[in-house]
Amino acid sequence: MDTRLAFLRTVRPFDLLPPEVLEEVAALLQEVTHPREAVIYHQGETKLRGVDLIIEGAYDTFFFDAQQARRLPEEYGPGECYGGVSVLLNKKRSLRTVQARAGTRVYFLHRSDFRGLCLGYEAFFHYFTSRYGQLMLDDEYARLVHPGPQTAQNFIAADELYSRRMAAVELRDVLACPGTTPTHEVARRMAKARSSCFFVLDEEEKIVGYVTDITLRDKVVAGLGDARLPISTYLDAPTRSVSSQAFVYEALLLMFRTKTRYLLVEGAPGEYLGFISRNKLLAEQAQSPFLFIQGVKQAVSLRELRRNWQKVPDIVFQLLDRGVKPEIVNQVITTVADTIALKVIEDVIKELGPPPARFVFIVLGSEGRQEQTLLTDQDNAIIYEDKANEQRELVRDYFLRFATEVSDRLNEIGFSFCDGGFMAKNPKWTHSLSHWKRNYTEWLHESNPENVMRFAAFFDIRFLYGEADILEELHDFLDTELQKPLDRFLHYMATNAVQYEPPLTFFNNIRTFAVGQQQVVNLKKIMSPIVDAVRVFALKNRVFATNTGQRLDALRTLGVFTEKEYQELLQSYYYLMGMRLKKQATQMMHDKLPPDNYLDPKKLTKVERVTLKEIFKVIADFQLKIKVNFAKMLS
């Protein structure tokens, strides 16, 4: 017993367990000897009964590739544990093929006892999930890992991904220096601190940028830069920060959207608790959707991007089935779609050459609101800076070729062309900033019912790529225009929001219509009054957030909506979104059908039907609020 206990104290991560627990574990161990050299576990096939702690001898582990060649060999020697990651994250099947050397002795711990330790001791559990996350960042390792037979890929991290706040994450201290510091001195400090990131301060000691090991490699070494120059010569900007009260998933989404590798964490505005790298945060998430997004970023062909997009329904289904909020699932879908679009845009620019003018590529509609579902098409546009007359045709020709190439590639990946033609490849929606200002002036001041309904999506625009200040200038222009009398425009907007009546009969039954052999409701149409109405209130109050949830929050802060109204609308909207996403994911995964927005109420549970009816009442009450608020305009 004493021998086992002494041994356990040398094995990572068992040495993290309390002494009294180690004694209990020692009593559970069973000694096993492998007298001859033999393969004991087969990659992706052998179901492990538990974990092995090697006393003497060794396990030789490796992957077989398609040609049955051994890849990524790794030796597990005395004092090491094999099987933890396989039991926790690979449906108990061995991740690797394992060959025991002759005479190898191990202590065996049954998986039920091992899982009990994982549930009871967080640091013990995280040792295995963090190790897997780090391994999966290696492209070759990720390609060689195969799930067991008929095992669905698991995209779900621990629940804490969606409930853990950044305050609970282990951060690195912020290392900073004045911008006047010589570059070689900063490199020396980075090496001494073993840090891949150093922040740069201005004269008032505020962080204005940062440098990384990649910065030094690309700008100083490869670019033959002078290492004696001030570090401000080479800094990257801007820095990105997040509140310590933000959730981990929010920080990761921000890092992917802004292509940021390092994130400052604020305790109070301007006061930094530390910083964290994207790889470190990803490594803690094991098999979360964010490792999948990392894989999307590393894709090298349209075919590979298409395969990645085809995996999204599985991710969506698993997230919703696990109880993850629909608004988070929307953000995951949007981030995957954005990541794919950004790769396409960057590849096209590499092929066509640098743009002849500054520009911004924007997305609109559900993409602009970050509320994409699995039934999605392209909604995008291009705004480029105004150029002199002699350059105008050259600039326009480049951006139309660029837009056509981007749109065609996105269509090939699985983002179908927009039926309404709201795409950058349509010459109407690739124009100079001054042309776009004229568009908005016409829509706002010379509006009619048809135009308001048709062009509403252009009031849900969001930056995707390019020069953000061009979009900011357009926002400033809109802010000024929205302060002018706009009764007719707001009248048509409000009318649009109350046109669709929730499908609830006088006798409190759900009104359906026929599609094929089914009687259904259209979830997209049911949700549209909330989207349309929140948009018109946002425009009236000059709120430039585009996401429906964020608009609702801003309008609550302004006192436009009460807390009760805010909660009812938010919960109703995302309950419908959850139903819509799950229905579409099921159609694509299990029924092998293209997704749609139709729902048969008879297939719902009694609780779901009652909830749906209550949501219809909330929408009807909301439409009444619109009529009251816009009474003069609607009369």
C-alpha positions as CSV (number, residue, x, y, z in Angstrom):
1,M,0.0,0.0,0.0
2,D,2.8,2.4,0.9
3,T,4.6,1.6,-2.3
4,R,1.4,2.4,-4.4
5,L,0.9,5.6,-2.5
6,A,4.5,6.7,-3.0
7,F,4.2,5.9,-6.7
8,L,0.9,7.9,-7.2
9,R,2.6,11.0,-5.8
10,T,5.0,10.9,-8.8
11,V,2.3,10.5,-11.4
12,R,0.8,13.6,-13.1
13,P,-2.0,14.6,-12.5
14,F,-2.6,12.2,-9.6
15,D,-0.1,14.3,-7.6
16,L,-2.8,17.1,-7.6
17,L,-5.2,15.1,-5.5
18,P,-5.5,15.5,-1.7
19,P,-3.5,12.9,0.4
20,E,-6.7,11.2,1.8
21,V,-8.0,10.8,-1.8
22,L,-4.7,9.3,-3.0
23,E,-5.0,6.7,-0.2
24,E,-8.4,5.7,-1.5
25,V,-7.1,5.6,-5.1
26,A,-4.2,3.4,-4.1
27,A,-6.6,0.8,-2.7
28,L,-8.5,0.7,-6.0
29,L,-5.4,0.0,-8.3
30,Q,-5.0,-3.4,-9.9
31,E,-1.6,-4.5,-11.1
32,V,-1.3,-5.8,-14.6
33,T,1.8,-7.3,-16.3
34,H,2.4,-7.6,-20.1
35,P,4.9,-10.6,-20.3
36,R,5.3,-10.3,-24.1
37,E,5.6,-7.4,-26.6
38,A,2.1,-7.0,-28.0
39,V,-0.4,-4.5,-29.4
40,I,-2.9,-4.1,-26.6
41,Y,-5.1,-1.2,-27.9
42,H,-6.1,-0.3,-31.5
43,Q,-6.6,3.3,-32.5
44,G,-10.3,4.2,-32.7
45,E,-11.5,0.7,-32.0
46,T,-10.5,-0.7,-28.6
47,K,-12.9,0.4,-25.9
48,L,-10.8,1.2,-22.8
49,R,-12.0,-0.2,-19.4
50,G,-10.0,2.5,-17.6
51,V,-6.6,4.2,-17.4
52,D,-3.1,2.7,-17.1
53,L,-0.4,4.1,-14.8
54,I,3.0,2.7,-16.0
55,I,5.2,1.3,-13.2
56,E,8.0,-0.1,-15.3
57,G,8.6,-0.8,-19.0
58,A,6.9,1.4,-21.5
59,Y,4.0,1.8,-24.0
60,D,4.9,2.7,-27.5
61,T,2.0,4.7,-29.0
62,F,1.4,5.9,-32.6
63,F,-1.2,6.5,-35.3
64,F,-1.6,4.4,-38.5
65,D,-2.1,6.6,-41.5
66,A,-4.0,5.6,-44.7
67,Q,-0.9,3.7,-45.9
68,Q,-0.6,1.9,-42.5
69,A,2.6,3.7,-41.7
70,R,3.3,4.6,-38.1
71,R,2.9,8.4,-37.4
72,L,3.6,10.7,-34.5
73,P,5.2,8.0,-32.2
74,E,5.1,8.8,-28.5
75,E,6.5,6.8,-25.6
76,Y,4.7,6.5,-22.3
77,G,7.3,5.5,-19.6
78,P,7.3,4.9,-15.8
79,G,5.2,7.5,-13.9
80,E,3.0,8.3,-16.9
81,C,-0.8,7.7,-17.4
82,Y,-2.4,6.5,-20.6
83,G,-6.1,6.5,-21.5
84,G,-7.4,9.6,-19.7
85,V,-8.1,11.6,-22.9
86,S,-9.6,8.6,-24.6
87,V,-12.0,7.8,-21.8
88,L,-13.2,11.4,-21.4
89,L,-13.2,12.7,-25.0
90,N,-13.2,9.8,-27.5
91,K,-16.2,7.7,-26.3
92,K,-13.8,5.5,-24.3
93,R,-12.0,4.4,-27.5
94,S,-8.3,4.5,-27.6
95,L,-7.0,7.5,-29.5
96,R,-3.8,5.8,-30.5
97,T,-2.6,2.3,-31.2
98,V,-0.6,1.1,-28.1
99,Q,2.1,-1.5,-28.1
100,A,3.3,-2.7,-24.7
101,R,7.0,-3.7,-24.4
102,A,7.8,-7.1,-22.9
103,G,7.8,-7.1,-19.1
104,T,5.8,-3.8,-18.8
105,R,3.9,-3.5,-15.5
106,V,1.0,-1.0,-14.9
107,Y,-1.5,-0.1,-12.3
108,F,-5.0,-0.2,-13.8
109,L,-7.8,2.2,-12.5
110,H,-11.3,1.5,-13.7
111,R,-13.0,4.3,-15.7
112,S,-15.9,4.7,-13.3
113,D,-13.4,5.5,-10.5
114,F,-11.3,7.7,-12.9
115,R,-14.4,9.7,-13.9
116,G,-15.3,10.1,-10.3
117,L,-12.0,11.9,-9.8
118,C,-12.6,14.1,-12.8
119,L,-16.0,15.1,-11.5
120,G,-14.7,15.8,-8.0
121,Y,-11.4,17.6,-8.8
122,E,-11.4,20.3,-11.4
123,A,-7.6,20.6,-11.8
124,F,-7.3,16.8,-12.3
125,F,-10.0,17.0,-15.0
126,H,-8.5,20.0,-16.8
127,Y,-5.1,18.3,-17.1
128,F,-6.6,15.8,-19.6
129,T,-8.8,18.3,-21.5
130,S,-6.0,20.9,-21.7
131,R,-3.6,18.3,-23.0
132,Y,-6.1,17.2,-25.7
133,G,-6.7,20.8,-26.7
134,Q,-3.0,21.5,-27.1
135,L,-2.5,18.3,-29.2
136,M,-5.4,19.2,-31.5
137,L,-3.7,22.5,-32.4
138,D,-1.1,20.4,-34.2
139,D,-2.5,20.0,-37.8
140,E,-1.0,16.5,-38.3
141,Y,-2.3,15.2,-35.0
142,A,-5.8,16.6,-35.7
143,R,-5.8,14.9,-39.1
144,L,-4.8,11.5,-37.7
145,V,-7.3,11.3,-34.9
146,H,-10.2,9.1,-36.0
147,P,-13.4,8.6,-34.0
148,G,-14.6,5.1,-33.3
149,P,-17.0,3.2,-35.6
150,Q,-20.4,5.1,-36.0
151,T,-19.3,7.6,-33.4
152,A,-20.6,11.1,-34.1
153,Q,-17.9,13.8,-33.9
154,N,-18.3,15.7,-30.6
155,F,-18.1,19.5,-30.8
156,I,-19.2,20.1,-27.2
157,A,-16.8,21.4,-24.6
158,A,-17.6,21.3,-20.9
159,D,-20.6,23.3,-19.9
160,E,-18.4,25.8,-18.2
161,L,-17.4,27.2,-21.7
162,Y,-20.8,28.9,-21.7
163,S,-21.0,29.8,-18.0
164,R,-17.4,30.5,-17.0
165,R,-16.3,34.1,-16.9
166,M,-12.9,35.5,-17.9
167,A,-12.3,36.4,-14.2
168,A,-11.9,32.7,-13.5
169,V,-9.3,32.2,-16.3
170,E,-5.6,32.1,-15.5
171,L,-4.1,35.2,-17.0
172,R,-0.5,36.4,-17.7
173,D,0.7,39.6,-16.3
174,V,0.7,42.6,-18.8
175,L,4.3,43.2,-19.9
176,A,4.7,46.7,-21.3
177,C,7.3,49.3,-22.3
178,P,7.4,52.8,-23.7
179,G,7.2,53.1,-27.5
180,T,10.7,54.7,-27.4
181,T,12.3,51.4,-26.2
182,P,14.8,50.0,-28.7
183,T,13.4,47.0,-30.5
184,H,16.3,44.7,-29.6
185,E,15.7,45.5,-25.9
186,V,12.0,44.5,-26.2
187,A,13.1,41.3,-27.8
188,R,15.5,40.6,-25.0
189,R,12.7,41.3,-22.4
190,M,10.3,38.9,-24.2
191,A,12.9,36.2,-24.2
192,K,13.7,36.7,-20.5
193,A,10.0,36.6,-19.6
194,R,9.3,33.7,-22.0
195,S,6.4,35.7,-23.5
196,S,5.3,35.9,-27.1
197,C,3.6,39.3,-26.6
198,F,4.7,42.6,-25.3
199,F,2.5,45.7,-25.1
200,V,3.6,49.2,-26.0
201,L,2.8,52.5,-24.1
202,D,2.4,56.1,-25.3
203,E,3.7,59.2,-23.4
204,E,0.7,59.0,-21.0
205,E,1.5,55.3,-20.3
206,K,-1.6,54.1,-22.0
207,I,-1.4,50.9,-24.1
208,V,-1.5,51.8,-27.8
209,G,-0.4,48.6,-29.4
210,Y,1.7,45.5,-29.0
211,V,4.4,43.4,-30.6
212,T,4.6,39.6,-30.9
213,D,7.2,37.1,-31.8
214,I,5.6,37.0,-35.3
215,T,5.9,40.8,-35.5
216,L,9.6,40.6,-34.8
217,R,10.0,37.7,-37.3
218,D,8.1,39.3,-40.2
219,K,8.9,43.0,-39.7
220,V,12.4,43.0,-38.3
221,V,14.1,39.8,-39.3
222,A,12.4,38.9,-42.6
223,G,11.8,42.6,-43.4
224,L,15.4,43.5,-42.7
225,G,14.3,46.1,-40.2
226,D,16.7,47.9,-37.9
227,A,16.5,46.4,-34.4
228,R,17.9,49.7,-32.9
229,L,14.8,51.7,-33.9
230,P,12.1,52.3,-31.3
231,I,9.6,49.5,-30.9
232,S,6.8,51.9,-31.9
233,T,8.2,51.6,-35.4
234,Y,7.0,48.0,-35.6
235,L,4.0,47.8,-33.3
236,D,0.6,46.2,-34.2
237,A,-2.6,48.0,-33.4
238,P,-5.3,48.2,-32.2
239,T,-5.3,46.2,-29.0
240,R,-8.5,44.3,-28.1
241,S,-9.9,44.0,-24.5
242,V,-12.7,42.3,-22.8
243,S,-14.3,42.7,-19.4
244,S,-13.4,40.2,-16.7
245,Q,-17.1,39.6,-16.4
246,A,-17.4,38.5,-20.1
247,F,-18.0,34.8,-20.7
248,V,-15.2,32.7,-22.1
249,Y,-17.2,32.0,-25.3
250,E,-17.6,35.8,-25.8
251,A,-13.9,36.3,-25.6
252,L,-13.2,33.6,-28.1
253,L,-15.8,34.9,-30.5
254,L,-14.2,38.4,-30.3
255,M,-10.8,37.0,-31.0
256,F,-11.9,35.1,-34.1
257,R,-13.9,38.0,-35.4
258,T,-11.1,40.5,-35.0
259,K,-8.4,38.0,-35.9
260,T,-6.7,38.9,-32.6
261,R,-4.2,36.5,-31.0
262,Y,-3.9,38.3,-27.7
263,L,-6.7,39.8,-25.5
264,L,-6.4,42.2,-22.6
265,V,-8.8,41.5,-19.7
266,E,-10.2,44.5,-17.9
267,G,-11.2,44.6,-14.2
268,A,-12.4,48.2,-14.5
269,P,-12.3,50.4,-17.6
270,G,-8.7,51.0,-18.5
271,E,-7.4,48.7,-15.7
272,Y,-6.0,45.5,-16.9
273,L,-5.9,42.3,-14.8
274,G,-3.7,40.6,-17.4
275,F,-3.9,39.1,-20.9
276,I,-4.4,35.8,-22.6
277,S,-3.5,34.3,-25.9
278,R,-6.0,32.7,-28.2
279,N,-4.1,29.4,-28.3
280,K,-4.0,29.2,-24.5
281,L,-7.8,29.9,-24.3
282,L,-8.5,27.3,-27.0
283,A,-6.3,24.7,-25.3
284,E,-8.6,24.8,-22.3
285,Q,-11.7,24.2,-24.3
286,A,-10.9,20.6,-25.5
287,Q,-13.4,19.8,-28.2
288,S,-15.4,23.0,-28.2
289,P,-16.8,24.6,-31.4
290,F,-13.9,27.0,-31.3
291,L,-11.3,24.3,-32.1
292,F,-13.5,23.6,-35.1
293,I,-13.4,27.3,-36.1
294,Q,-9.6,27.1,-35.7
295,G,-9.7,24.3,-38.2
296,V,-11.8,26.3,-40.6
297,K,-9.1,29.1,-40.4
298,Q,-6.5,26.6,-41.5
299,A,-8.4,25.2,-44.5
300,V,-6.6,25.6,-47.8
301,S,-9.2,24.9,-50.5
302,L,-12.8,25.6,-51.4
303,R,-13.5,21.9,-51.1
304,E,-12.2,21.8,-47.5
305,L,-14.2,24.9,-46.6
306,R,-17.3,23.3,-48.1
307,R,-16.7,20.2,-46.0
308,N,-16.4,22.3,-42.9
309,W,-19.6,24.2,-43.6
310,Q,-21.4,20.9,-44.0
311,K,-20.4,20.0,-40.4
312,V,-22.2,23.0,-38.9
313,P,-25.6,21.4,-38.6
314,D,-24.1,18.7,-36.4
315,I,-22.5,21.4,-34.2
316,V,-25.8,23.3,-34.0
317,F,-27.8,20.2,-33.0
318,Q,-25.3,19.2,-30.3
319,L,-25.1,22.7,-28.8
320,L,-28.9,23.0,-28.7
321,D,-29.3,19.5,-27.4
322,R,-26.9,20.3,-24.6
323,G,-29.0,23.3,-23.6
324,V,-26.7,26.1,-25.0
325,K,-28.7,29.3,-25.6
326,P,-29.8,29.9,-29.2
327,E,-28.3,33.3,-29.2
328,I,-24.9,31.7,-28.6
329,V,-25.5,29.1,-31.3
330,N,-26.3,32.0,-33.7
331,Q,-23.0,33.6,-32.9
332,V,-21.2,30.3,-33.5
333,I,-22.8,29.9,-36.9
334,T,-22.0,33.6,-37.7
335,T,-18.4,33.2,-36.7
336,V,-17.9,30.1,-38.8
337,A,-19.6,31.8,-41.8
338,D,-17.5,35.0,-41.2
339,T,-14.3,32.9,-41.0
340,I,-15.1,31.2,-44.3
341,A,-16.0,34.5,-46.0
342,L,-12.8,36.2,-44.8
343,K,-10.6,33.3,-46.1
344,V,-12.4,33.6,-49.5
345,I,-11.9,37.4,-49.6
346,E,-8.2,37.2,-48.7
347,D,-7.6,34.5,-51.3
348,V,-9.3,36.5,-54.0
349,I,-7.3,39.7,-53.2
350,K,-4.1,37.6,-53.4
351,E,-5.0,36.5,-56.9
352,L,-6.3,39.8,-58.2
353,G,-3.7,42.0,-56.6
354,P,-4.1,44.9,-54.1
355,P,-7.4,46.9,-54.4
356,P,-7.0,50.2,-56.2
357,A,-8.9,52.0,-53.4
358,R,-9.8,51.6,-49.8
359,F,-13.0,49.7,-49.3
360,V,-15.2,47.9,-46.8
361,F,-17.0,44.6,-47.4
362,I,-20.3,44.5,-45.4
363,V,-22.9,41.9,-44.7
364,L,-26.6,42.6,-44.2
365,G,-29.9,41.1,-43.3
366,S,-29.6,38.1,-40.9
367,E,-25.9,38.0,-41.5
368,G,-25.6,41.6,-40.5
369,R,-27.7,40.9,-37.4
370,Q,-25.5,37.9,-36.5
371,E,-28.7,35.8,-36.6
372,Q,-27.9,33.3,-39.4
373,T,-29.7,30.0,-39.5
374,L,-28.8,26.9,-41.5
375,L,-31.1,28.1,-44.3
376,T,-28.9,31.0,-45.4
377,D,-27.9,32.8,-48.5
378,Q,-25.5,35.6,-49.4
379,D,-26.4,39.1,-48.4
380,N,-23.4,41.4,-48.8
381,A,-22.2,44.7,-50.4
382,I,-19.1,46.8,-51.0
383,I,-18.5,50.4,-50.2
384,Y,-15.3,51.9,-51.6
385,E,-13.8,55.4,-51.2
386,D,-14.5,58.1,-53.8
387,K,-11.8,58.4,-56.3
388,A,-11.0,61.1,-59.0
389,N,-12.8,60.8,-62.3
390,E,-9.9,59.4,-64.1
391,Q,-9.7,56.4,-61.7
392,R,-13.4,55.8,-61.3
393,E,-13.8,53.2,-64.0
394,L,-10.6,51.3,-63.0
395,V,-11.7,51.2,-59.4
396,R,-15.2,50.0,-60.2
397,D,-14.0,47.4,-62.6
398,Y,-11.7,45.9,-60.0
399,F,-14.4,45.7,-57.3
400,L,-17.0,44.2,-59.6
401,R,-14.5,41.5,-60.6
402,F,-13.5,41.0,-57.0
403,A,-17.2,40.8,-55.8
404,T,-18.1,38.3,-58.6
405,E,-15.2,36.0,-57.7
406,V,-16.0,36.2,-53.9
407,S,-19.7,35.5,-54.5
408,D,-19.1,32.6,-56.9
409,R,-16.7,30.9,-54.5
410,L,-19.1,31.4,-51.5
411,N,-21.9,29.8,-53.6
412,E,-19.6,26.8,-54.4
413,I,-19.0,26.4,-50.6
414,G,-22.7,26.3,-49.8
415,F,-23.8,30.0,-49.3
416,S,-26.3,30.2,-52.1
417,F,-26.9,33.3,-54.3
418,C,-29.5,35.7,-52.9
419,D,-32.8,35.4,-54.8
420,G,-33.3,39.1,-54.4
421,G,-29.9,39.9,-55.8
422,F,-28.6,41.6,-52.6
423,M,-25.0,40.7,-53.3
424,A,-21.9,42.6,-54.0
425,K,-21.6,40.9,-57.4
426,N,-24.8,42.8,-58.4
427,P,-23.5,46.2,-59.7
428,K,-26.3,48.0,-57.7
429,W,-24.6,47.0,-54.4
430,T,-21.0,47.7,-55.2
431,H,-20.5,51.5,-55.2
432,S,-18.6,54.5,-53.8
433,L,-19.4,56.0,-50.4
434,S,-21.0,59.0,-52.0
435,H,-23.3,56.7,-54.0
436,W,-24.3,54.8,-50.9
437,K,-25.1,58.1,-49.1
438,R,-27.4,59.0,-52.0
439,N,-29.1,55.5,-51.6
440,Y,-29.8,56.1,-48.0
441,T,-31.0,59.7,-48.6
442,E,-33.5,58.3,-51.1
443,W,-34.7,55.5,-48.8
444,L,-35.1,57.8,-45.8
445,H,-36.6,60.9,-47.5
446,E,-38.4,59.6,-50.6
447,S,-39.6,56.3,-49.2
448,N,-42.6,54.3,-50.3
449,P,-44.0,51.0,-48.9
450,E,-42.3,48.8,-51.5
451,N,-38.9,50.3,-51.0
452,V,-39.1,50.2,-47.2
453,M,-40.0,46.5,-47.3
454,R,-37.4,45.7,-50.0
455,F,-34.4,47.6,-48.6
456,A,-35.0,47.1,-44.8
457,A,-32.0,44.7,-44.8
458,F,-29.7,47.6,-45.6
459,F,-30.4,49.0,-42.1
460,D,-28.9,45.8,-40.6
461,I,-25.4,46.3,-42.1
462,R,-22.2,45.0,-40.3
463,F,-18.5,45.3,-41.0
464,L,-16.8,42.2,-42.2
465,Y,-13.5,43.2,-44.0
466,G,-11.6,46.3,-45.1
467,E,-11.4,49.8,-43.7
468,A,-13.9,50.2,-40.8
469,D,-13.7,54.0,-40.9
470,I,-15.6,54.0,-44.2
471,L,-18.5,52.3,-42.5
472,E,-18.2,54.6,-39.5
473,E,-18.5,57.6,-41.9
474,L,-21.7,56.1,-43.3
475,H,-23.0,55.6,-39.8
476,D,-22.2,59.3,-38.9
477,F,-24.1,60.3,-42.1
478,L,-27.1,58.2,-41.1
479,D,-27.0,59.5,-37.5
480,T,-27.4,63.0,-38.9
481,E,-30.1,62.0,-41.4
482,L,-32.1,60.2,-38.7
483,Q,-32.4,63.4,-36.7
484,K,-34.4,65.0,-39.5
485,P,-38.2,64.6,-39.8
486,L,-38.8,61.1,-41.1
487,D,-42.5,60.5,-40.4
488,R,-43.2,58.9,-43.8
489,F,-40.2,56.5,-43.6
490,L,-41.0,55.5,-40.0
491,H,-44.7,55.1,-40.9
492,Y,-43.9,52.6,-43.6
493,M,-41.4,50.8,-41.4
494,A,-43.9,50.5,-38.6
495,T,-46.6,49.4,-41.0
496,N,-44.3,46.7,-42.2
497,A,-43.8,45.5,-38.6
498,V,-47.6,45.0,-37.9
499,Q,-48.6,43.5,-41.3
500,Y,-48.0,39.9,-40.2
501,E,-50.4,38.7,-37.6
502,P,-49.4,35.9,-35.3
503,P,-51.2,32.7,-36.3
504,L,-53.5,32.4,-33.3
505,T,-57.3,32.0,-33.9
506,F,-60.0,33.6,-31.8
507,F,-60.5,30.2,-30.0
508,N,-56.8,30.1,-29.1
509,N,-55.8,27.5,-31.7
510,I,-52.7,27.7,-33.9
511,R,-53.6,28.6,-37.5
512,T,-51.7,26.6,-40.0
513,F,-51.4,26.2,-43.8
514,A,-50.7,23.3,-46.1
515,V,-47.3,22.4,-47.3
516,G,-47.4,19.0,-49.0
517,Q,-49.1,16.6,-46.7
518,Q,-48.5,18.7,-43.6
519,Q,-50.2,21.6,-41.9
520,V,-47.5,24.0,-40.8
521,V,-46.6,27.5,-39.6
522,N,-43.6,29.5,-40.9
523,L,-41.2,30.2,-38.1
524,K,-39.3,32.9,-40.0
525,K,-42.5,34.9,-40.6
526,I,-43.5,34.5,-37.0
527,M,-40.2,36.0,-35.9
528,S,-40.2,38.8,-38.5
529,P,-42.5,41.2,-36.6
530,I,-40.0,41.2,-33.7
531,V,-37.1,41.9,-36.0
532,D,-39.0,44.6,-38.0
533,A,-40.4,46.3,-34.9
534,V,-37.2,46.3,-32.9
535,R,-35.5,47.8,-36.0
536,V,-37.9,50.6,-36.4
537,F,-37.6,51.5,-32.7
538,A,-33.8,51.4,-33.0
539,L,-33.8,53.7,-36.0
540,K,-36.1,56.1,-34.4
541,N,-33.8,56.3,-31.3
542,R,-30.6,56.2,-33.4
543,V,-29.3,52.9,-32.0
544,F,-26.7,51.5,-34.5
545,A,-26.4,48.0,-33.0
546,T,-27.7,45.5,-35.6
547,N,-28.3,42.3,-33.6
548,T,-31.9,42.1,-32.3
549,G,-30.9,41.2,-28.8
550,Q,-28.4,44.0,-28.6
551,R,-30.9,46.5,-30.0
552,L,-33.4,45.4,-27.4
553,D,-30.8,45.9,-24.6
554,A,-30.0,49.3,-25.9
555,L,-33.6,50.3,-26.1
556,R,-34.3,49.1,-22.6
557,T,-31.4,51.2,-21.4
558,L,-32.9,54.2,-23.1
559,G,-36.2,53.5,-21.4
560,V,-38.0,52.7,-24.7
561,F,-38.9,49.2,-23.4
562,T,-39.6,48.3,-19.8
563,E,-37.7,45.4,-18.2
564,K,-40.8,43.2,-18.5
565,E,-41.2,44.0,-22.2
566,Y,-37.4,43.4,-22.8
567,Q,-37.5,40.0,-21.1
568,E,-40.6,38.8,-22.9
569,L,-39.4,39.9,-26.3
570,L,-35.9,38.5,-25.8
571,Q,-37.1,35.1,-24.5
572,S,-39.8,34.9,-27.2
573,Y,-37.4,35.7,-30.0
574,Y,-34.7,33.2,-29.0
575,Y,-37.2,30.5,-28.1
576,L,-38.4,30.6,-31.7
577,M,-34.8,30.8,-33.0
578,G,-34.0,27.6,-31.0
579,M,-36.9,25.8,-32.5
580,R,-36.0,27.0,-36.0
581,L,-32.3,26.0,-35.7
582,K,-33.0,22.5,-34.2
583,K,-35.7,21.8,-36.9
584,Q,-33.2,22.7,-39.7
585,A,-30.3,20.8,-38.1
586,T,-32.6,17.7,-37.8
587,Q,-33.7,18.0,-41.4
588,M,-30.1,18.2,-42.7
589,M,-28.6,15.5,-40.4
590,H,-31.2,12.9,-40.0
591,D,-33.7,13.4,-42.8
592,K,-31.0,14.4,-45.4
593,L,-33.3,17.1,-46.6
594,P,-32.6,20.8,-47.4
595,P,-33.6,23.0,-44.4
596,D,-36.8,25.1,-44.4
597,N,-38.6,27.3,-41.9
598,Y,-41.8,25.2,-41.6
599,L,-43.0,23.6,-38.4
600,D,-45.8,21.2,-37.8
601,P,-47.4,22.1,-34.5
602,K,-48.7,18.6,-34.1
603,K,-45.2,17.3,-33.7
604,L,-44.6,19.6,-30.7
605,T,-45.1,18.5,-27.1
606,K,-48.0,20.0,-25.2
607,V,-45.7,22.3,-23.3
608,E,-44.1,23.5,-26.5
609,R,-47.5,24.3,-28.1
610,V,-48.6,26.2,-25.0
611,T,-45.3,28.2,-25.0
612,L,-45.8,28.9,-28.7
613,K,-49.3,30.3,-28.1
614,E,-48.0,32.5,-25.3
615,I,-45.3,33.8,-27.7
616,F,-47.9,34.7,-30.2
617,K,-49.7,36.8,-27.5
618,V,-46.4,38.6,-26.7
619,I,-45.9,39.5,-30.4
620,A,-49.5,40.7,-30.7
621,D,-49.1,42.9,-27.6
622,F,-45.8,44.2,-29.0
623,Q,-47.5,45.1,-32.3
624,L,-50.1,47.0,-30.3
625,K,-47.3,49.0,-28.7
626,I,-46.1,49.9,-32.2
627,K,-49.5,51.1,-33.2
628,V,-49.7,53.3,-30.1
629,N,-46.2,54.7,-30.5
630,F,-46.6,55.4,-34.2
631,A,-50.3,56.3,-34.0
632,K,-50.0,59.6,-35.9
633,M,-47.8,58.1,-38.6
634,L,-50.1,55.1,-39.0
635,S,-53.3,57.1,-39.1
